[in-house]
Amino acid sequence: MVQIIDPLLIAALALNFVTLGTSRIRAAIHAVALQGILLGLLPLFIHPHIGLRGILLVLGTFVLKGFVVPAFLVHAMREVEIQHEVTPFINYISSLLLGALGTGMALVFAHTLPLADEHTGLLIVPASLSMVWTGFLMLTTRRKAIMQVLGYLLLENGIFLFGLLLLEAMPFLVEIGVLLDLFTLVFVMGIIIHHISREFSSMSTDHLSELKE
């Protein structure tokens, strides 16, 4: 399974740098969505005998991370008419350098953790720590709320990936982690409502066509 798992994780790590290096919000949304799809497939390879409960978890993760949450983000982007993150607190080159530094430190730190023998040769832990670090960077260095939501999703992806190591031992804990994506949907709708209420005294959606940040 290492021949399948590690390439998927390397692709997921590459998508971290796509989100850190792009100013186009739509491109960042697509990158996070693709990462969610890759993570949704991983349980099938990490735990080949997960049963019906695990398969339902895979389907829920695949749909939520890969399609539902990104669709809400694209909708929010259109409603508030934001296309680019123009002036982040830290420029994109510095963000990429910090992302690379964090990924390197994650690789070093992962070797110091007492992991099970079947997990020591995989990139699961370094990739999860790198995603958490990338999400933290997005949350703290981006000005646009939608980009900050993407940072939260990256951070949650890292937590979910780390939790996959415990899928057979504590499946309920991993399932609770998936609910964080539902919280994201509420967060995104809150962004839209906040923009409406900030610009207008009415909450009517008739004003959405006039709404600008």
TAVENHU-V27782 format. One record per backbone hydrogen bond with DSSP energy under -0.5 kcal/mol. CO is the residue of the C=O (numbers start at 0). NH is the residue of the N-H. If there is no record, write none. Layout:
co->CO nh->NH
co->CO nh->NH
//
This chain:
co->0 nh->3
co->0 nh->4
co->1 nh->5
co->3 nh->7
co->4 nh->8
co->5 nh->9
co->6 nh->10
co->7 nh->11
co->8 nh->12
co->9 nh->13
co->10 nh->14
co->11 nh->15
co->12 nh->15
co->12 nh->16
co->13 nh->17
co->14 nh->18
co->15 nh->19
co->16 nh->20
co->17 nh->21
co->22 nh->24
co->22 nh->84
co->23 nh->27
co->24 nh->28
co->25 nh->29
co->26 nh->30
co->27 nh->31
co->28 nh->32
co->29 nh->33
co->30 nh->34
co->31 nh->35
co->32 nh->36
co->33 nh->37
co->34 nh->38
co->35 nh->39
co->36 nh->40
co->37 nh->41
co->38 nh->42
co->40 nh->43
co->40 nh->44
co->41 nh->44
co->41 nh->45
co->42 nh->46
co->46 nh->49
co->49 nh->53
co->50 nh->54
co->51 nh->55
co->52 nh->56
co->53 nh->57
co->54 nh->58
co->55 nh->59
co->56 nh->60
co->57 nh->61
co->58 nh->62
co->59 nh->63
co->60 nh->64
co->60 nh->65
co->61 nh->65
co->62 nh->66
co->62 nh->67
co->63 nh->68
co->66 nh->70
co->67 nh->71
co->68 nh->72
co->69 nh->73
co->70 nh->74
co->71 nh->75
co->72 nh->76
co->73 nh->77
co->74 nh->78
co->75 nh->79
co->76 nh->80
co->76 nh->81
co->79 nh->212
co->82 nh->24
co->82 nh->25
co->83 nh->85
co->90 nh->94
co->91 nh->95
co->92 nh->96
co->93 nh->97
co->94 nh->98
co->95 nh->99
co->96 nh->100
co->97 nh->101
co->98 nh->102
co->99 nh->103
co->100 nh->104
co->101 nh->105
co->102 nh->106
co->103 nh->107
co->104 nh->108
co->105 nh->109
co->106 nh->110
co->107 nh->110
co->108 nh->111
co->109 nh->112
co->112 nh->114
co->115 nh->118
co->115 nh->119
co->116 nh->119
co->118 nh->121
co->122 nh->126
co->123 nh->127
co->124 nh->128
co->125 nh->129
co->126 nh->130
co->127 nh->131
co->128 nh->132
co->129 nh->133
co->130 nh->134
co->131 nh->135
co->132 nh->136
co->133 nh->137
co->134 nh->138
co->135 nh->139
co->136 nh->140
co->137 nh->141
co->140 nh->88
co->140 nh->89
co->143 nh->147
co->144 nh->148
co->145 nh->149
co->146 nh->150
co->147 nh->151
co->148 nh->152
co->149 nh->153
co->150 nh->154
co->151 nh->155
co->152 nh->156
co->153 nh->157
co->154 nh->158
co->155 nh->159
co->156 nh->160
co->157 nh->161
co->158 nh->162
co->159 nh->163
co->160 nh->163
co->161 nh->164
co->162 nh->165
co->163 nh->166
co->165 nh->169
co->169 nh->172
co->169 nh->173
co->170 nh->174
co->171 nh->175
co->172 nh->176
co->173 nh->177
co->174 nh->178
co->175 nh->178
co->176 nh->179
co->177 nh->180
co->177 nh->181
co->178 nh->182
co->179 nh->183
co->180 nh->184
co->181 nh->185
co->182 nh->186
co->183 nh->187
co->184 nh->188
co->185 nh->189
co->186 nh->190
co->187 nh->191
co->188 nh->192
co->189 nh->193
co->190 nh->194
co->191 nh->195
co->192 nh->196
co->193 nh->197
co->194 nh->198
co->195 nh->199
co->203 nh->206
co->204 nh->207
co->205 nh->208
co->206 nh->209
co->206 nh->210
co->207 nh->210
//
